[in-house]
Amino acid sequence: MYSQYYLVAMIEGGRIQLKTWQQAAVALGSAVGALLDPRRADLIAALGETTGKPAFERVLQRMKSSPEGRAVLLERPRVVSAQVGHAWDLPENTFGAAYARFMGSRNFSPDDRPPVRFMDTDELAYVAMRAREVHDFWHTLFDLPTNLIGETALKVIELEQMHLPMCLLSVIGGTARFSEKQRKLFYQHYFPWAIRAGMQCTDLMCVYYEQHFNEDLDDFRRKLQIVPVPVP
């Protein structure tokens, strides 16, 4: 069932409208598939979209109430190579250079995010895409690794920030795959830090990150009230 509707979306190359039962089928299928293969970013994205509409609507309203958030909605910047490639040329102390180092050291490309398929409106589709694309900015700012523990800790922060059901499911799924040693480290060190970090920082979806690329990384963190993860 999931494959049928996702295939339609891929063929049409855009968003599709699903009835309630169809959304439930896609959500269930993508949840099962993501648990079986956590590397399937397309399945995780579909799960986030089909279960997260109310949360994205709340994020949209918060962005409309914020000066920077409104600017993001008006200009709709994209975190793609054509728009953020200049970060690689910035001074090494800047936020933009730190983001470039994060991406380059892992051979990541900002163009690898899957498109939004299951949002009802252009505005909601952009908000969902923006949440997906600023993920690596958050990795950089919180100084979180991209291993299982780091990704799960960031999902705790994203849950605090956006209240997406997908984030909760990702935390549950991530911790279920931990070894006993990883589980102890996560709950003693990363989890309590992530709870505090997600609650005390600014509304991260209302930040126009690209306009802050030239700022000193530590100054930008202080402005956003972000505390990077401490060394275990």
C-alpha positions in Angstrom: 0.0 0.0 0.0 2.8 2.4 1.0 4.8 1.7 -2.2 1.8 2.3 -4.4 1.2 5.9 -3.2 4.9 6.8 -2.8 5.5 5.6 -6.4 2.7 7.9 -7.6 4.5 10.8 -5.9 7.8 10.0 -7.4 6.3 9.7 -10.9 4.4 13.0 -10.6 7.6 14.7 -9.2 5.5 16.7 -6.7 3.2 16.6 -3.8 0.1 14.4 -3.7 -3.1 14.6 -1.7 -3.9 11.6 0.4 -7.1 10.7 2.2 -6.9 10.0 6.0 -6.8 6.2 5.6 -4.1 6.6 2.9 -2.0 8.8 5.1 -2.3 6.1 7.8 -1.2 3.4 5.4 1.8 5.5 4.2 2.7 6.3 7.9 2.5 2.7 8.9 4.4 1.4 5.9 7.2 4.0 6.3 7.5 3.4 10.0 8.0 -0.3 9.5 10.4 0.2 6.7 12.4 2.8 8.6 12.7 0.5 11.6 13.9 -2.3 9.3 16.4 0.0 7.5 17.1 3.3 9.4 19.3 4.5 6.4 16.2 5.0 4.3 15.9 8.8 4.5 12.9 8.7 2.1 10.9 6.5 4.5 11.8 8.7 7.5 10.8 11.8 5.5 7.5 10.2 4.5 6.8 9.3 8.1 7.5 12.8 9.3 5.2 14.3 6.7 2.2 12.0 7.2 2.3 12.2 11.0 3.5 15.7 11.4 1.0 18.1 9.8 -0.4 19.6 13.1 3.2 20.1 14.4 4.3 21.8 11.1 1.2 24.0 11.2 2.3 25.2 14.7 5.8 25.8 13.5 4.5 27.8 10.6 2.5 30.1 12.9 5.6 30.6 15.1 7.6 31.5 12.1 5.0 34.0 11.0 5.2 35.6 14.4 9.0 36.0 14.3 10.8 38.7 12.2 13.5 36.2 11.0 10.9 33.5 10.6 8.8 35.8 8.4 11.9 36.6 6.3 12.6 32.9 5.8 9.0 32.3 4.7 9.1 35.3 2.3 12.4 34.5 0.7 12.3 30.7 1.0 16.1 30.0 1.1 17.2 26.5 0.3 20.1 24.7 1.9 21.5 23.4 -1.4 25.0 23.7 -2.9 24.1 26.6 -5.2 23.0 28.7 -2.2 25.4 27.7 0.6 28.5 26.8 -1.4 30.2 30.1 -0.3 30.4 28.8 3.3 33.5 26.8 2.2 35.3 30.1 1.6 34.6 31.8 4.9 37.1 32.4 7.8 37.5 29.3 9.9 36.1 30.9 13.1 32.7 31.5 11.4 29.5 29.5 11.7 29.5 29.0 7.9 33.0 27.6 7.9 32.1 25.3 10.8 29.2 24.0 8.8 31.4 23.5 5.7 33.9 21.5 7.9 31.1 19.4 9.2 29.8 18.6 5.8 33.2 18.1 4.1 34.7 15.9 6.9 31.8 13.5 6.3 31.6 13.8 2.5 28.0 15.0 2.9 26.2 17.0 0.2 23.5 19.6 1.0 21.7 18.4 -2.1 20.9 14.9 -0.7 17.7 15.6 1.1 14.6 13.9 -0.2 11.8 16.2 -1.5 8.6 16.8 0.4 5.7 14.8 -1.0 2.8 14.7 1.4 2.1 18.3 2.6 -1.2 19.9 1.7 0.0 23.5 0.9 3.1 25.2 -0.5 3.7 26.9 2.9 3.6 23.7 4.9 5.7 21.9 2.3 8.4 24.6 2.6 8.3 24.4 6.4 8.8 20.6 6.2 11.6 21.0 3.7 13.2 23.7 5.9 13.1 21.5 9.0 14.8 18.8 6.9 17.5 21.0 5.5 18.6 22.8 8.7 19.3 19.5 10.4 23.0 19.8 9.6 23.1 23.3 10.8 21.9 22.0 14.2 24.5 19.2 14.1 27.1 21.9 13.7 25.8 24.3 16.4 25.3 21.6 19.0 28.5 19.9 18.0 26.8 16.5 17.7 28.4 13.6 15.8 26.4 11.7 13.1 26.7 8.3 14.8 23.6 6.6 16.3 24.0 8.3 19.7 24.5 11.8 18.1 21.5 11.4 15.8 19.3 10.2 18.6 20.3 13.1 20.8 19.5 15.6 18.1 16.1 14.0 17.6 15.5 14.7 21.3 16.2 18.4 20.7 14.1 18.3 17.5 11.2 16.8 19.5 11.5 19.6 22.1 11.6 22.2 19.3 8.9 20.9 16.9 6.9 18.2 18.7 7.0 15.9 15.7 5.8 12.3 16.3 8.5 11.1 14.0 11.1 12.5 16.3 9.7 10.5 19.2 9.6 7.4 17.1 13.2 8.0 16.0 14.3 8.3 19.6 12.6 5.1 20.5 14.0 3.3 17.5 17.4 4.7 18.0 17.7 3.7 21.7 16.4 0.2 20.8 19.4 -0.3 18.6 21.9 0.8 21.3 24.3 -1.6 22.9 24.2 -1.8 26.7 27.2 0.5 26.8 25.7 3.0 24.4 22.4 3.0 26.3 24.1 3.8 29.6 26.1 6.6 28.0 23.1 8.0 26.3 20.8 8.1 29.3 23.5 9.3 31.7 25.1 11.9 29.5 23.4 12.8 26.2 19.7 12.5 27.1 19.7 14.9 30.0 21.8 17.4 28.1 19.6 17.2 25.1 16.5 17.9 27.2 18.1 21.0 28.7 19.6 22.2 25.4 16.3 21.9 23.5 14.4 23.7 26.2 16.7 26.6 26.8 17.7 27.6 23.2 15.8 29.9 21.0 13.1 28.7 18.5 15.5 27.2 16.0 13.0 27.1 13.1 12.7 30.9 13.3 16.4 31.5 12.5 17.6 32.6 9.1 20.9 30.7 9.4 22.3 31.7 6.0 22.4 35.3 7.1 24.6 34.4 10.0 27.2 32.4 8.1 29.8 35.3 8.6 29.3 35.4 12.4 31.8 34.0 14.9 30.6 30.4 15.7 30.7 30.9 19.5 29.0 34.3 19.3 26.2 32.8 17.2 25.8 30.0 19.7 25.5 32.5 22.6 22.9 34.5 20.6 20.8 31.4 20.2 21.4 30.2 23.8 22.9 27.0 22.5 25.1 24.9 24.7 27.2 22.4 22.6 27.2 18.8 23.9 29.9 18.4 26.5 32.6 15.7 26.2 31.4 12.6 28.0 
